């Protein structure tokens, strides 16, 4: 893994490798070579998302790969100790495949989110993805609202 950037989440720290891009929906994206003619990206949850979710125990996909996706299209749902949430496409492109291992045991998201806990592969140009520095700036912008949401104080 590459150099790490750190975002302080109160007493906890979230690490972010600099060898990938990030989406505002708290997924990392790493370009990988799979022989395809188009850009191919692997996606997973960032340390920030994993810290907020805590102990993922259920993952469900609402569609089958391969399929064309629009950015922010609903693609599934996740349940954890702290939250239930719908999942949305981080960019437009084609969803190529899911990490089938996670369907049997999604706990790998908790253990190795930047490795074996990856979620899915997509092809597309990567439009809208953020650099590591831009993602940390985004986190700083939304952190106050996130803290209030966690504490149940958001009206």
RAZI-V871121 format. One record per residue. SS is DSSP state (H for helix, E for strand, C for the rest). D_CENTER is the distance of its C-alpha to the mean C-alpha in whole Angstrom. Layout:
BEGIN
ss->[SS	SS]
d_center->[D_CENTER	D_CENTER]
END
This chain:
BEGIN
ss->[C	C	C	E	E	E	E	E	E	C	C	E	E	E	E	E	E	C	C	C	E	E	E	C	C	C	E	E	E	E	E	C	C	C	C	C	C	C	C	E	E	E	E	E	E	C	H	H	H	H	H	H	H	C	C	E	E	E	E	E	E	C	C	C	C	C	E	E	E	C	C	C	C	E	E	E	E	E	E	E	C	C	C	E	E	E	E	E	C	C	C	C	E	E	E	E	E	E	C	H	H	H	H	H	C	C	C	H	H	H	H	C	C	C	C	C	C	C	C	E	E	E	E	C	C	C	C	C	C	E	C	H	H	H	H	H	H	H	H	H	H	H	H	H	H	H	H	H	H	H	C	C	C	C	C]
d_center->[17	18	19	17	16	16	16	18	17	21	22	19	17	13	13	12	13	15	15	12	10	8	7	9	7	5	2	5	8	11	14	16	20	20	24	22	24	21	18	16	12	10	6	4	3	5	9	9	7	9	12	12	11	14	15	13	16	15	13	15	14	17	18	19	18	19	19	19	16	16	14	13	14	14	13	13	12	12	14	15	17	16	15	15	12	12	9	10	10	8	11	15	16	16	14	16	15	13	13	16	17	14	16	19	17	14	15	14	10	12	14	13	9	9	12	13	10	8	8	10	12	13	16	16	17	14	16	14	11	12	14	13	16	15	12	14	17	14	13	17	18	16	17	20	19	16	19	22	19	19	22	23	25	23	26]
END
